[in-house]
Amino acid sequence: MLDLRYKTILGVAVPLMVSSFIQSVVLLTDAAFISRYDTSAFDAVGNGGLLYVTLFMALAGMGDGAQILIARRIGQKQEDAISSIFSTSVTVHLLVAFCLFLIAQFVLPIALDTFVHHKDLALLQNDFLQIRSYALFFAMITLSIQAFMLAQGKTWVVLISALLTAGSNILLDWILIFGKFGFREMGLEGAALASTIADGIGMSFLVLYLIFGKDARAFGLFKRFTIRKDAFKELLKVGTPLSFQGMVALGTWTIFFMWIEQMGKFELTVSQNIRSIYFLVFVPIWGFAGTTKTYISQYIGAKEFDQLPRIQRRIQFLTVSFLFLFFHGAIFYPEQLIRFLNPSEAHVLKSAEILRFISVSIFIYGFVSVYFQTINGSGNTTITFLVETSCVLIYIASAYLFIKVWHWDIFWIWSVEYVYFITLGVLSIGYLSLFDWKKKEI
């Protein structure tokens, strides 16, 4: 079981953060490439990417559920149960990926044509999603193996996969978007194809590691590859709320950007600049989120409840510290960040003003996210779904008032981020303070 030294916590979190950082650099590089190709393509990739990530979160939720269950069994020293959880995770991910793929191919084109105000953007978003959605089949394998590795604290394996994904994506973006080395210039479709192929490369590494590494043999993953009814029920019970939670959160952000698109292309491009820079925020938050879930689940499994506040304090300190490291540019030099992403001077000033304005809300998020992930790690995922749903309902109601009723300037519309993060903190702290959450059996 993992110890509580800062060195050990960072040993789990840093590879995850590096992995997230690499993915964030990829997203920023994607945006920088496509913004220099065409502004409409930049906007379409932004909104189309949000739709893809919304679908992806359904898979990621099941992966988080598998991670929590495997970590709990490690804490309980029930290693024999891990193989059935893993095999069940692969099967469930396959079923979910197939359903999501059908939605992307046949449902979203109709929805985009109905709700997107600028029809040229609707067509471009659909072109992007028709290619990008094939990556869901790579993700189903990647997330299953990642859950198994993260539950053990072996985050370096995930890091290497992310490095391969990122490196290949950046190279393929340059080749396929602009047409290098004999390839035709593909623009937006090249961006979608590059990311999809890169996801396949990252997945291939994880599969090869699992086949030739020691972990699969140690836990009998292939020898005892069976789908047990109890493991299936456990995964659905823990993972389903997390899937809906992720989809609700990203789906709400997608609606927010659709409403901004209806305001005008200037407001959309400014907001896409913010969205792309935002992914720097998620570097420490995602890294320490996975770490929190693993630690909380293992220590509850071992019934060492007195150590949980200590886990929270240490991870909160590290989260806020690393947030300042990764996101200080939003406070001190936002213009330079925006210009790297999108050199269009028409959008730089407004984008930089908004980025500096919302920067404090990010530090609030970093602090309270540890409480939220504590609930996840405890296995009370239905509660986190209810907390998330409450937050997004308040968020979307506020956004509707700001955009559709009061017609605020785009600067003040982004104050909705404070509404969301403060609500998340209040509800998470309230639940942990008022209810007996430590004895959840999973």
N, C-alpha and C positions, 0 to 999 in steps of 0.2 A: 504494500500500500504506500502511496506517496506521502512523504513527510512534509512539514510545514515551514521548512527553511525557505527564505526568499530565493535562494539559489535554485531549489527544487521547483518552486512555483514558476520562476522565470524559465527554468529548463523545459517546462510544459508550455508556457505561454509564448516565449520568444519565437520558436519555430512557427507557431500559429500566426503570430503577428507578422513575421517575415513573409509567410504565405499570403496573408491578407494584404500586406504591403505590395507584394508582387502583383497580386490581382488588381489592387488599386492603381498601380503604375500601368498595368495593361489597360484598364478602363480609361485612365487619363491619356495614355498614348493613342488608344483607339479614337478618343474624342479629338485629340490634337490632329491626327491624320485626317479624319473625316471632315473636321471643320475647315481644313485647308483644301479639301476637295470640293465641298459644296455646303452652304449653310442649311439648305432644306434637308439634305442628307444627314447633317449633324443633328438637327431637331428630330428627324424621323428615327435615327438610331437611338437617340435618347429615350423617346417614348416607347419605341418598339422593344428596346432593351428592358425597360421597366415591366412591360407585359411578359417578356420571357422570364425575368427573375420572379415575377409573381407566380408563374407556373412552377418554376424551379423550387420555390419555397415549399410547395406541397411535398416534393421529394425530400428536401432538406429536413423537414419536420419529422419524417419517418427515420431519417438518419440520426437526428438528435435523440429520438426515442430509443433507437437501438444502442446508441452510445450510453445513455443513462442506465438502461437495463444491464448492459455488459459491465459497466463500472460498478453497479450495485452488486452483481454476482461476484465480481473480483473482491469487493469489500467483505462479502459474506463467505468468501472462499468456496464458492460453488462453481468451479471452473467447468465442470461437466455440462452445465446448462448453456454455456456460451456458444457452442457449435449450433445448437438448434435456434438460438436467437439470430445468429448470423445468417443461416440458411433461410430462415423466415424473412429476414430483412431483405435479402436479394429477391425473393419471390414477390413480396409486397411492393418493392420498388419497381419491379418489372410491370406489374399490373397498373400501378399508378402512372408510370411513365407512358404506357400505351394510351391510357385515357386522356392524359394531358396532351399528348401528340395529336390525337383526334380533335381536341378542342382547338389547338393552335392552327390546324390545317383547315378546319371546316366551320368553326363557330366564330373565332376572332375576326376573320375577314368581313363577315356580316356586321359584327359589332363595330368595327372600325369605320366602315362605310356609313353607319348610322350616326355615330357620336362625334367623329372628328370633323371639325368645322372646315378646315382646308383640305379639299379632296386630294390634292397632290401629296400632302403628307400622309393621308390615309393609305394611298397606293404604295408609297415608299415603305411605310411601316409593315404593310402586309408582305411586301417583297422580302423584307428583312426577316420576318417571323417564319415565312415558309421554309427558309434555309436553316435558321437558327434553332428551330424546334427539334431538328434531328439530334441535337446534342443532348436532349433529355435521355436518350438511350445510353449515352456514355455516362451521364450523371448518375444513373441508377446503380451502376457498378461502382463508380467512384465513391459515392456516399456510403454504400454498404461497407466497403473496405476502410474508408476513413473512420467510420463509427467504431469499428473494431480496433483500429490503431489508437484513436484518441482516448478511448476508454482505458487503455493501458498506460496512457501518457506518452506513447511513442509518436510524438508530433513531428519528429525529423523526417519520417517517411512521407507525411503529408506535405512537408516543406519541399522535398525533392520533386514530388509530383507537381507542385505549384510552380517550381522553377522551370520545369520542362514545358508546362502549359504556357507560362508567361513568355518565355524566350521564343518558342515557336509561334506564338500568337503575334508578337511584335514583328517578327520577320515576315510572317505570312501576310499581315496587314499591309506592310510596305509593298510587298510583291503584288498582291491581288487588288488592292485598292487603286494603285497607280499604274499597274501593268508593267512589271519589271521581269527581266530574264526570259523574255519571250512570251510571257502570259499577257492576255488581253486586259485592258483597263476595266475593272469591274465595279469600282466605286462602292456604293452601299452594299451590294450583294457580295463583294469581295470581303468587306468587313465581317459580314455574317458567316461566310464560308471559312475565313481565317480562324475565327473564334471556335467554330464547330470542330474543325480539324485539330486545333490545339487541345480542346477538351478530350478528344480521342487519344491524343498522344499522352496526356497526363494519366488517363485511365489505363492505358496499356502498361505504363510503368508500375502502377499499383497492382495490376493483375500479375505481372511477372514477379514482383516482389513477394506476393502472397504464395505463388506457386513454388518458388525456389527458396523462400525464407524459412526460418525456423518456427515462426508463430503459428502458422497453419497446422503444422505437425504437433506442436505443443498442446494446442487446444482441440486437435482432431477435427478441424473444420471440414475437410474433405472426406475423412473416414466416416464421420458421423453426420453427413449432410442430409439431415431429415427435417421435415416441417411438422413440428408437433403442434397440436391444437392449443395447448396451454401457452406456448411461446407466441403463437399467432394472436391469441386473445390479448396477451400481455403487451405485445408491440402495438396493436391497434389501440389499446386503452391508453398507452402512454404517448404514442406517436401521432394519433389522429388529431388531438387538440393542438399539438405543435404545428402540424401541417396547416390546419385552418388558421391558426394564429399567424403564421408567416404569410399566408395568402391574403388574409384580411389586412395585415399591416402594409404589405407592398401594393395590394389592390387599391387601398385607400390613397396611397401616394400616386398611383397611376391615375386615379380619378382627379386628384388635385392638379396634376399636370395637364390632363385633358381640359379642365376648366381654364387653366392658364392659356392653353392653346387657343381657346375660344375668345380670350381677351385680345390676342394679336401675336404676330410672329416675333415682334421685339421682346415682349414679355416672356415668351416661350424660350427664346434663345438665351436671355439673361438667366432664366431659371434652370436651363440645362447646364449652363456654366456652373451654377451653384451645385446642382446635383452631382456633376462629375467631380468637383473638388471635395464634396461631401464624403466620397469614398475613402479619403485619407482619414476621416474620423473613425471609420469602421475598422481601421488597422488594429489599434489597441482594444477597442470594444469587442470585436469578434474574437480576438486572441484570448482575452481574459474571460469572455463569455463561455467558450469551450472549457477553459481551465476551471472556472467556477462550477460548472455542471459536473465535471469529473471529480473534483475535490469533495463537493457537497454529497454527491451520491456515494462515493467510497466511504466517507466518514460516517454517514448515516447507516450504511450497510454494516460498518464495524461498531455501530452504536456509541461512537465517541461524540456525543452531542455537545459536550462542553467546549469542543474545539471549533464549533461552527462560527461563533462571533469572531474568533481570531482569524479564521480563513477569510471572512468578509472584510475585516479591517485591512488586512495585508493586501488583498486583491484590489480594494478600493484605492489605497495609496498608490499602488503600482499603475492602476488604470489611469488615474488623473495625471500622474507624472508622465506617462508615455503619451497621453493625449496632448499635453503641452509640447512634447518633443515633435510629434507628427503634425500638429495643427496650429502651432504658434504663428505660422505665416498668414493665417486668416486674420490675425490681430495686427501684425506688424508690417506685412508687405502683401496685402491681398491683390493689389494691381498686378504685381509680377506673376503671381500664381495664375490669374485669369489670362494674362497675355500669353503665357506658355500654353495654356489650354486652347484659347481662341483669340487670335491676334486682331479680331475685328474691333477697332477702337470705338465704334458706336455702342458697344455693349460693355466695355471694360469698366467704366466709372460706376454705373448702376450695379453691376455684378459685385464689384469690390465693396461698395457701401453695404449691400445686403450681407455679404460674407462676414464682414466685421461685426455687423449688427447681431447676427445669430450665433456668433462664436461662443458667447457665455452659455447659451442653451446647451451646447455640446458638452461642456464640462459638467453641467447638471446631469445630463444623460449618462456620462461615464460613471458618475458616483452612484446614481440610483439603479443603473443596469445590474449591478452586483446583487442587489436585493431581488430584482426580478429573476435573475438567473438562479438565485438560491431556491426560489419556488420551483423552477424547472428541475434543478438537480435533486430536489426532494421527491420528485415523482408526481407532484400535484399539478400536472400539466393542464388539467381541466380548469384549474384556477387561473393559470397564466393565460389561457385562452379567454376566459371571462374578463381578466384585467386588460388584456390587449384589445378585446372587443369594445370595452367601455372607453378606453383611451381613443380608439379610432372613431368611435361615434361622436365623441366630444370634438375631436380633431376635424372631422368632416363637416360637422355642423358649424364650427367656427369658420372653416374655409369657405363654406357656402355663404355665410353672412358677409365675410370680408370681400369675396369676389362677386357674388351674384346680387346681393342686396345692397351693401354699402358702397360697392365699386371703389375700394381702396386702391391706392397706388401699389405697385408690385413690391415696393420696399416694405410697406406695413403688412401686406398679405403674408410675408414670410415670418411674421411674429407668431404665426400658428405653431411653429416649432416649439416655442416656449409652452404653449398650451399643452401639447402632447407630452413633452418630457416631464413637466411638473405633475401632470395627472398620473403618469406612469409611476413616479416616485411616491406620491401620496397613497395610491392604491396598493403598491407593493409593500411599503412599510406598514401600512394599516393592516394588511393581511398577516404579515409575519408577527406583528405585535399582538393581535387579537385572537389568533387561532392556533391550535396545536397541530403544526404542520410537519413535525419531525418524525412522526410515527407512521407515515404513509407506507403501506406495504405494496411492493410492486414485484 
